[in-house]
Amino acid sequence: MTQDIDTRSDGKLSNAQIAWRAAQDIADGAYVNLGIGFPEMVANYQVPGREVIFHTENGILNFGAPPAQGQEDWDLINAGKRAVTLNPGAAFFHHADSFAMVRGGHLDVAILGAYQVSQQGDLANWRVGSKGVPAVGGAMDLVHGAKQVFVITEHQTKSGEPKLVESCAFPLTGVACVTRVYTSHAVVDIRDGHFVLREKLPALSMEALQGMTGAKLHLDGPVADLVAPEL
């Protein structure tokens, strides 16, 4: 990375910067599904010169950026019911065909949000209760159909609890499925049942980061600075 970091006033990356960082690791020509909500922001930060083909469960392949306000076509929406545009060569298909693509292993990457990620790569991104997401939805297909699963999330909850944990307390979306986590403070791989730290905010010490994390952070080489442009 060559950009200078520009963090929020609380010293961590904004959601837009987390989404930007995740977008940098999507390979040219990749087929990618973005989860509803926060992960949809990743589509705004495609790397110039790379072609990324976005897939949505409700039956569109190769959708583009959101339309300008007032120019929405509400017959063109993603799985989160947000208006999208179409890139040249875009295709429409039945909902069942869309999930056949997912279950058939035709997606290179799925990018999802999370309540918790365990050191084994288990993902919990739904929960029961009056404030919870009412059902797991298509995420359980995505986490086991995609070749890689990226998670983008805050490093801690609003109350300061870790979101990277030894084992998940919420209902699981999938078991041993997450490959990389991008947080407001770090980039972490999951290897052989361990969190392996790849990048962290330059001003954050290892001790401070470990104190915010609910499982041991392992090292297998130099830790790079986590940097992002002002967005």
Backbone torsions as a table, in degrees:
resi	resn	phi	psi	omega
1	MET	NA	143.4	-178.1
2	THR	-120.1	-15.0	-177.9
3	GLN	-72.4	152.5	173.1
4	ASP	-79.2	144.7	-179.5
5	ILE	-75.2	143.8	174.3
6	ASP	-137.9	98.6	-175.4
7	THR	-94.6	171.2	173.7
8	ARG	-69.2	171.7	-179.4
9	SER	-62.1	-22.5	178.2
10	ASP	-87.7	6.8	171.7
11	GLY	85.4	10.8	180.0
12	LYS	-125.3	166.5	-179.5
13	LEU	-68.6	144.6	172.5
14	SER	-75.7	168.2	176.6
15	ASN	-58.9	-39.4	179.4
16	ALA	-62.7	-40.6	180.0
17	GLN	-69.0	-36.7	175.3
18	ILE	-62.7	-44.7	179.0
19	ALA	-62.1	-41.4	177.4
20	TRP	-59.3	-45.4	-177.1
21	ARG	-62.5	-42.8	178.7
22	ALA	-62.9	-37.5	-178.4
23	ALA	-62.7	-28.4	-178.2
24	GLN	-65.4	-21.6	-175.4
25	ASP	-98.7	5.6	177.5
26	ILE	-86.0	122.7	-174.7
27	ALA	-73.2	153.9	174.9
28	ASP	-58.7	132.0	178.4
29	GLY	84.0	5.2	-176.8
30	ALA	-74.0	146.7	171.8
31	TYR	-98.8	123.4	-166.9
32	VAL	-133.3	135.5	171.1
33	ASN	-109.7	133.9	179.4
34	LEU	-109.1	128.2	178.4
35	GLY	-65.1	163.6	-178.5
36	ILE	-69.8	139.6	177.1
37	GLY	92.1	-131.3	-176.5
38	PHE	-47.6	-47.2	-178.4
39	PRO	-59.3	-23.4	179.3
40	GLU	-62.1	-22.7	179.9
41	MET	-63.5	-23.9	-177.7
42	VAL	-58.7	-32.4	-179.0
43	ALA	-63.7	-19.5	-178.8
44	ASN	-79.3	-8.9	-171.0
45	TYR	-127.5	41.2	177.3
46	GLN	-64.1	142.1	-179.8
47	VAL	-74.0	127.7	178.9
48	PRO	-54.7	136.3	179.2
49	GLY	89.3	-8.0	176.2
50	ARG	-105.3	141.1	173.6
51	GLU	-102.3	122.3	175.9
52	VAL	-119.3	129.9	-177.2
53	ILE	-103.6	109.9	-176.5
54	PHE	-89.5	138.0	-177.7
55	HIS	-116.9	140.7	174.6
56	THR	-129.4	141.6	-170.2
57	GLU	-60.0	-27.7	-177.6
58	ASN	-79.7	2.9	167.2
59	GLY	112.8	39.1	173.7
60	ILE	-130.0	138.0	172.9
61	LEU	-121.5	131.0	178.2
62	ASN	75.4	47.5	172.5
63	PHE	-81.2	161.5	-175.2
64	GLY	-112.5	-155.2	-175.8
65	ALA	-70.0	160.7	175.1
66	PRO	-61.7	146.2	177.7
67	PRO	-73.5	162.1	175.3
68	ALA	-63.7	149.0	-179.8
69	GLN	-58.1	132.1	-177.5
70	GLY	92.5	-10.0	179.8
71	GLN	-113.2	19.9	-179.4
72	GLU	-69.8	141.9	168.2
73	ASP	-109.6	105.7	-171.7
74	TRP	-77.1	4.9	165.5
75	ASP	-85.8	-9.5	178.9
76	LEU	-115.1	94.0	-179.1
77	ILE	-132.9	157.5	175.1
78	ASN	-92.2	-172.6	-177.2
79	ALA	-66.4	-20.9	176.5
80	GLY	-89.5	8.8	178.7
81	LYS	66.4	25.9	175.6
82	ARG	-100.9	142.5	-177.3
83	ALA	-67.7	140.7	177.2
84	VAL	-130.6	169.1	170.4
85	THR	-110.6	174.9	-179.6
86	LEU	-116.1	138.5	171.7
87	ASN	-88.2	159.1	175.7
88	PRO	-55.4	133.8	-179.5
89	GLY	88.3	4.8	179.2
90	ALA	-62.0	153.4	-177.3
91	ALA	-134.8	149.5	174.4
92	PHE	-113.2	148.9	179.2
93	PHE	-158.9	168.0	-178.1
94	HIS	-66.4	150.7	177.8
95	HIS	-54.6	-40.3	179.7
96	ALA	-66.2	-37.5	177.3
97	ASP	-67.1	-35.4	177.9
98	SER	-60.7	-43.9	180.0
99	PHE	-75.1	-23.8	172.7
100	ALA	-65.9	-35.8	174.9
101	MET	-62.7	-44.6	-179.5
102	VAL	-63.5	-53.1	-174.0
103	ARG	-70.7	-21.5	179.8
104	GLY	-83.8	1.4	176.9
105	GLY	78.8	28.0	-176.2
106	HIS	-94.4	-0.3	176.4
107	LEU	-98.0	134.7	177.6
108	ASP	-79.2	-38.5	-175.7
109	VAL	-143.0	139.8	164.8
110	ALA	-117.5	133.7	-179.9
111	ILE	-117.1	120.1	-172.6
112	LEU	-131.1	159.9	170.0
113	GLY	-86.7	178.7	-176.5
114	ALA	-156.8	145.5	162.6
115	TYR	-83.5	-43.8	179.7
116	GLN	-149.1	149.6	169.5
117	VAL	-129.8	131.3	179.3
118	SER	-92.8	163.9	179.8
119	GLN	-66.0	-16.4	174.3
120	GLN	-84.2	-5.8	-177.6
121	GLY	92.2	9.7	174.7
122	ASP	-69.8	145.5	-178.7
123	LEU	-121.6	132.2	170.3
124	ALA	-122.0	108.7	178.4
125	ASN	-130.2	24.0	170.6
126	TRP	-148.9	163.3	178.6
127	ARG	-156.4	160.9	179.3
128	VAL	-92.2	167.9	179.7
129	GLY	112.0	170.6	-173.6
130	SER	-64.1	-26.6	-179.6
131	LYS	-104.7	5.7	-176.6
132	GLY	-93.1	163.0	171.0
133	VAL	-66.0	129.1	-168.6
134	PRO	-69.1	-17.3	179.9
135	ALA	-160.0	161.2	-177.0
136	VAL	-69.7	-28.5	177.3
137	GLY	65.1	-151.4	-176.2
138	GLY	-76.5	-6.3	-177.4
139	ALA	-61.3	-33.5	-178.6
140	MET	-67.2	-28.4	174.1
141	ASP	-75.5	-41.6	-177.1
142	LEU	-62.5	-42.3	-173.6
143	VAL	-69.0	-22.5	179.3
144	HIS	-108.0	-6.6	177.0
145	GLY	-96.9	-31.6	-178.7
146	ALA	-77.7	148.8	-179.4
147	LYS	-70.0	-31.9	175.3
148	GLN	-135.1	146.5	175.3
149	VAL	-122.7	116.3	174.7
150	PHE	-99.8	141.0	173.6
151	VAL	-116.4	135.4	172.9
152	ILE	-118.8	132.8	-171.4
153	THR	-167.1	161.6	164.9
154	GLU	-65.4	155.3	179.5
155	HIS	-76.1	-28.7	179.6
156	GLN	-133.8	161.4	173.3
157	THR	-73.9	172.9	178.6
158	LYS	-62.4	-25.6	179.3
159	SER	-91.3	3.9	175.5
160	GLY	89.2	11.7	176.8
161	GLU	-82.6	144.6	179.3
162	PRO	-69.0	145.8	175.0
163	LYS	-102.5	-15.0	171.4
164	LEU	-100.4	113.9	-166.3
165	VAL	-132.2	167.7	175.5
166	GLU	-66.9	-44.8	176.6
167	SER	-147.2	146.8	-175.3
168	CYS	-76.9	140.0	177.0
169	ALA	-95.8	-19.7	179.8
170	PHE	-89.4	164.7	176.0
171	PRO	-56.8	139.0	-175.7
172	LEU	-81.4	140.1	169.1
173	THR	-85.0	-39.4	179.5
174	GLY	-161.6	158.9	-177.6
175	VAL	-107.9	131.6	175.6
176	ALA	49.4	49.4	-174.2
177	CYS	-115.9	-24.0	-175.4
178	VAL	-80.4	134.6	179.2
179	THR	-105.0	-32.2	-178.7
180	ARG	-150.4	144.3	178.7
181	VAL	-123.2	130.5	175.6
182	TYR	-111.0	117.3	-178.8
183	THR	-117.9	179.3	177.7
184	SER	-68.2	-9.8	-176.3
185	HIS	-128.0	-17.0	-170.9
186	ALA	-161.1	165.1	167.8
187	VAL	-117.5	125.7	-172.1
188	VAL	-131.1	128.1	171.9
189	ASP	-91.6	158.7	173.7
190	ILE	-115.8	117.1	-176.4
191	ARG	-136.0	124.3	173.6
192	ASP	52.3	41.4	177.2
193	GLY	77.3	20.3	-178.6
194	HIS	-132.7	151.8	166.4
195	PHE	-83.1	123.9	179.2
196	VAL	-114.8	116.7	-175.6
197	LEU	-76.8	127.2	178.3
198	ARG	-107.7	-40.2	-178.6
199	GLU	-143.8	150.8	173.2
200	LYS	-146.7	160.3	175.7
201	LEU	-57.8	134.8	-175.1
202	PRO	-58.8	-34.3	-176.6
203	ALA	-83.3	-3.3	-175.3
204	LEU	-99.1	125.9	178.7
205	SER	-75.8	158.6	175.7
206	MET	-59.3	-40.0	-178.5
207	GLU	-64.0	-42.5	179.5
208	ALA	-66.1	-42.3	179.4
209	LEU	-64.3	-43.2	178.5
210	GLN	-61.3	-35.7	179.6
211	GLY	-67.9	-20.0	178.2
212	MET	-93.3	-3.0	-172.4
213	THR	-113.6	136.8	-173.6
214	GLY	-87.2	9.3	175.6
215	ALA	-150.9	163.3	-175.8
216	LYS	-66.3	135.5	172.9
217	LEU	-92.6	125.2	-179.3
218	HIS	-101.7	155.9	176.9
219	LEU	-121.4	139.8	171.6
220	ASP	-134.1	24.8	178.8
221	GLY	164.5	-173.9	-179.6
222	PRO	-61.3	147.1	175.9
223	VAL	-100.3	121.2	-178.3
224	ALA	-82.1	161.8	174.9
225	ASP	-75.2	134.4	173.7
226	LEU	-87.9	111.5	-177.3
227	VAL	-129.9	152.6	179.7
228	ALA	-151.5	153.0	178.2
229	PRO	-74.5	164.3	172.8
230	GLU	-69.0	128.5	-177.3
231	LEU	-128.3	NA	NA
